Amino acid sequence: MEMKRYVALVCMALVIVVFLTSCMTVEGTMSVPIEPVVEEPMVVAEVPVEEPALEEEEVLPVAKPKIDWMLSAQGLEVSIGERITLVLPPDGAPSAIWGDGMYTDDSSIGTAAVHMGLLAFETGGEVTIEIRDGLDSYAGSTRNGVTSTPYTEWGGSFVFLDRNGNEITAP
């Protein structure tokens, strides 16, 4: 029986030793100050996006906006001397115009183009205009089934240009 007691005492001593060692380890760990973990901010590198290079002979197409037949030069964001090419859709309807070759900038561009014989209401088409200063007076006339009204002084005008950039004059 003594042997059993002896083994029990040894086992108990071992348990106590292990227990005390564990406590000291935990206590030792707790007495060490814990430093906060500071995460470095993530650095994101900006990678430049390279656009494909155009070959010298390659030309990008210029978008030509489709417009409404009632659009006037006042409805465009252009200044005196600027040129713009517009595409008028088919099945247009006449609107008011003032002038004959040089039109007030509040005239319908499409109707003025029909008046000049550059296109028809049924088919529409492409026209280029140039913004100009106004005139002291504008003549009126009837051509191509369209009547333009004469007008007095007006602050802005437009004319039509051919493919070479030359002003198209009234016939």
C-alpha positions in Angstrom: 0.0 0.0 0.0 2.9 2.2 0.6 3.8 2.0 -3.0 0.5 3.2 -4.0 0.8 6.2 -1.7 4.2 6.9 -3.0 3.0 6.8 -6.6 0.0 9.0 -5.7 2.3 11.5 -3.9 4.7 11.6 -6.9 1.8 12.0 -9.3 0.3 14.8 -7.2 3.7 16.5 -7.0 4.0 16.3 -10.7 0.5 17.8 -11.2 1.4 20.6 -8.8 4.7 21.3 -10.6 3.0 21.4 -14.0 0.2 23.6 -12.6 2.7 26.0 -11.0 4.8 26.1 -14.1 1.7 26.9 -16.2 0.7 29.7 -13.8 4.1 31.2 -13.9 4.2 31.1 -17.7 0.8 32.8 -17.9 1.8 35.3 -15.3 5.1 36.0 -17.0 3.3 36.5 -20.3 0.8 38.9 -18.7 3.5 41.0 -17.2 5.1 41.8 -20.5 3.6 44.9 -22.1 1.8 44.2 -25.3 2.7 46.5 -28.1 -0.1 47.4 -30.5 0.2 46.1 -34.0 0.4 48.9 -36.4 -0.5 47.9 -40.0 1.3 49.7 -42.7 -1.0 51.5 -45.1 -1.5 49.7 -48.4 0.4 51.5 -51.2 -1.5 51.4 -54.5 0.7 52.2 -57.4 -1.0 54.2 -60.2 -0.2 52.5 -63.5 -0.5 54.8 -66.5 -2.9 53.6 -69.1 -1.3 53.9 -72.5 -3.6 54.6 -75.4 -2.7 52.7 -78.6 -0.6 54.8 -80.9 -2.1 55.9 -84.2 -0.1 55.3 -87.3 0.7 58.5 -89.2 -1.7 57.7 -92.0 -4.5 56.6 -89.7 -7.2 59.2 -89.2 -9.9 58.9 -86.6 -13.4 59.5 -87.9 -15.1 62.6 -86.6 -18.6 62.1 -85.3 -21.2 64.2 -86.9 -24.1 64.8 -84.7 -27.6 64.1 -86.0 -29.8 67.1 -85.4 -33.4 68.1 -85.2 -34.8 70.1 -88.2 -35.7 73.0 -85.8 -32.1 73.4 -84.6 -30.7 76.9 -85.1 -27.0 78.0 -84.8 -28.0 79.6 -81.5 -28.7 76.1 -80.3 -25.0 75.1 -80.9 -22.1 75.9 -78.6 -20.0 77.5 -81.2 -18.4 81.0 -81.6 -17.9 83.3 -84.5 -15.5 81.8 -87.1 -16.1 78.2 -85.9 -17.4 75.6 -88.4 -19.5 72.6 -87.6 -20.8 69.7 -89.8 -24.3 68.4 -89.0 -26.3 65.5 -90.3 -30.0 66.1 -90.7 -32.3 63.1 -90.6 -34.8 62.3 -93.3 -38.4 63.4 -93.2 -37.7 66.9 -92.0 -40.3 69.6 -91.7 -39.9 73.3 -92.6 -39.3 75.9 -89.9 -38.8 79.7 -89.9 -35.7 81.2 -91.6 -34.5 84.8 -92.2 -32.0 85.6 -94.8 -30.8 84.5 -98.3 -27.4 82.8 -98.3 -26.5 84.3 -95.0 -29.1 83.5 -92.4 -29.8 84.9 -88.9 -28.4 82.5 -86.3 -31.9 81.8 -85.0 -33.0 80.4 -88.4 -33.6 76.6 -88.8 -30.3 75.2 -90.2 -32.1 72.4 -92.0 -34.8 74.6 -93.6 -32.1 77.1 -94.7 -30.1 74.1 -96.3 -33.2 73.2 -98.3 -33.7 76.9 -99.3 -30.1 76.8 -100.6 -30.7 73.6 -102.5 -28.2 71.6 -100.5 -30.6 68.9 -99.4 -34.3 67.9 -99.3 -36.7 67.5 -96.4 -37.4 63.9 -97.5 -33.8 62.7 -97.6 -32.0 64.9 -95.1 -28.2 64.9 -95.4 -24.9 66.5 -94.3 -24.2 70.2 -94.2 -21.4 72.4 -92.9 -22.0 75.8 -91.5 -19.7 78.6 -90.3 -20.8 81.1 -87.6 -20.5 84.7 -88.6 -21.2 88.2 -87.2 -24.7 89.6 -87.7 -25.7 91.9 -90.5 -27.5 95.3 -90.6 -30.3 93.6 -92.8 -31.2 90.3 -94.3 -32.9 89.7 -97.7 -35.7 87.2 -98.1 -36.6 85.0 -101.1 -38.4 81.9 -102.2 -36.4 79.0 -103.5 -36.8 75.2 -103.6 -40.3 75.5 -102.1 -39.1 77.4 -99.1 -39.7 81.1 -98.4 -37.2 83.0 -96.2 -38.3 86.3 -94.6 -36.3 89.5 -94.8 -35.2 90.9 -91.5 -33.5 94.0 -90.0 -30.3 94.1 -88.0 -29.5 90.9 -86.1 -26.5 90.0 -83.9 -25.4 86.6 -85.4 -25.4 84.7 -88.7 -24.4 81.5 -90.4 -23.4 80.5 -93.9 -23.0 77.1 -95.6 -19.6 75.8 -96.7 -18.7 73.3 -99.4 -16.4 70.4 -98.8 -13.4 72.6 -99.5 -14.4 75.2 -96.9 -15.6 77.8 -99.4 -18.8 79.7 -98.7 -21.8 78.6 -100.8 -23.5 81.6 -102.2 -27.2 81.9 -103.0 -28.0 81.2 -106.7 
